[in-house]
Amino acid sequence: MTVLHVWVAAVLAWRLARAAGAEAHAALLAGTTCALGAFYTAHICHAGAACAAAWLPLISLGMLEKRWRVVAFGTALLVGDPRVWLRGALGGIVLSSPMLLSAMQLAALSTASERGIQEVSGGPHWQAWITLIWPAWISKTSIGSTGLPGSPEFLFVFCGWVALIAALRSRDWRWWIVLAGVVAVMMGDRTPGFTTVYNWLPRTVKGSLYPEFFLAGFVLAIGMMAARGVGKYGLIATAIAFVELISQNSRRVFHLAKVQDSGAIRPHHFDGSEATLLGVRALTGSDWRIETIDDSMAWTSAAPITRIPHIGGNDPLEMRGPSSVRALYAKRVWPDQRYSVLADGTSPVLDLLNVRYLVRWAPNSTTPPEVPGLRFVRSLPGHSLYENPDALPRWYVVPKWRTFESFEQLRSIKPGAEVLIDGEPGEGSAGTITDMTVRCAARCLVASSVVWYPGWTIRVDGVEARVEKVNGAYLGVFVDGGEHKLSARFWPAFTWVGRNP
């Protein structure tokens, strides 16, 4: 899908350049620059932005030719008979409604709803402009020691020397104005006055505005100007630019090292080590989750690949409840990043989340450092493994419950003995649960560390029971005394939710 959109971007950029007055052979330079330039080199991993950017030339074409239906829908297929236009619009709404409603629900329940509250952060750092003429700079810079963004994709704007020289020869003042405007937005709060304008915007717009993604517009503008300035040397310039961009950009940003040295994640190894992955997987199985201590965010990002359950913490759509729970014992790795790692191994909150093992980055450590509250288990290549002996299973029985008022209450909770619920406090019986079969002498509460979300149903002996939200973020259910078989099932269910469900 992403590769197809890169091709779409190239073809539409060529068409836009033709509409702007460039000869066919010169327009090839615009398409080549757009597809192989900095944006797709740096942001190909951001599939949503990569696919959306492919239609930017078509929207620009619609504006240039004043074909507003092209602008509105981003596809030439909808230009023509107004009845076709209307049917296309209605059909698009119907086809996209399941995704749209699900996205609205998830955004309202997740940390995505908090975007736009804070002031905008900057786009590429000013040092990124060095790559415009020296693309190799990024591979020779220590990102951590400069205080720059932790991800190198925010430091790359190379569009090709040929395209840059041709663009500088362009005398089309319209594209110079477009370029200046795009750069002003792309640089975010590093542009004087931008933060003031940003704060005037509606919150919905602010939450969707990522200045660094305006790099797509920057590359497109350079390509258009290059097509206008290359003159009769379009074919030669395109050939040189193709070789130049492939040779430079294919080795940059996400291709800086050999696979075995780059910490690539695969189903059978982590950080290039099979022993590390197999060692962690053998301990956790499917019963226990892991957490990290100053280790790679790939443990959580790549959990679906490694098949090692992780508690989470590197997700732009992370549920607000679990995020608030982890914040009680975790710390942010970088102030401007969402990823966080363990800061307090003695916190009782850790016991509630089924976190039995914790992984710590230890590339050169012969004597693993002590971590209060945790027990050292073993060393693995590049990592140390610790155990949280008091971790609770995924589902557990508690005899007491208190009314949930704030997440801060979890700091003083007695794991396994009590939980917080959205209801009246009470006491019941202790009990056990094995393979979802619960046994208790009298009424008890079965709690879990499974994240609450609309669509979960819990059945007790085949009869659907009321799902309780425990500890502000997780599933629970009351059962009567005796032995009962539980089953939990998730099926997407759209419910209109507020910002503080």
Summary of the structure (lengths in Angstrom):
residues: 501
radius of gyration: 27.1
end to end distance: 35.3
largest distance: 88.8
contacts: 1575
relative contact order: 0.09
helix: 46%
strand: 18%
